[in-house]
């Protein structure tokens, strides 16, 4: 008997909603209780990852919790733990517990379960809009002076290239202090936004869920980036990829447009040049100890939402990530997120296992 990816047969994609809204859609499971939900559609399992994309569990847990609070309350903090790798081939049940309902603050916990076992757990706090009073203390880190990405003209090569992919699109925005010998001085920047237009029906809750989804993207990987540990750090791996690029016809596809074909050939040539340089460095420095990531897994994740109604997730958001510390096989990453108009909308932290490949095999698992 084939596995059921979802508890119920998924409905057709709703074209009136953005792709991220379809991805994160939840279905109530009233037979199990008033505050139990399940994923409506299958969840993404990134290639090479141990389980589903963590951002999906974060966002769907937030979405489930928001369904149990009044609309004049908005989430201000979310503290998460990744317990087990989620299986993309079986449904997830999200159990919401109503911990406390106060006049100014509401607390919820959510457990995501598969086969009766928790794979993810989070505690969320919601505050009532305007509960801080007329007089308040306010300050915020300003958005760095980084130019917004330019949207390519419709029908151009770049527009065609940007059209596909997942529910979010992303643009690199550089690395601050890239040449610094100190990893803690570096800051990795990237622009992200949801594809399509998030519907009015989804309200500000849909934008918050979309934001929560993207906070797990590229996050713990900041630790390896600030240490300049490449994805392919051995001559054998680089030789293998270079060999795959030797024949340009490997990248051609008769079903894609000529413009996309030319773009792929240009990218292949550029990638070949960069990899050849990295291969030369690796070969010349073969007597130097090579660092290579052996394991990278998120352990916990926190989001502080600063202005939950002051942004749109389908507009460009600037993300700046840094790592103040790494050691003992773990690493800590921090990110700030600004809306397109420069408003600081979230600050996030994440700790994860970051282990290098060792000369000797490990003694035990986690």
Order of alpha helices (4+ residues) and beta strands (2+ residues): alpha-beta-beta-alpha-beta-beta-beta-beta-alpha-beta-beta-alpha-alpha-alpha-alpha-beta-beta-beta-beta
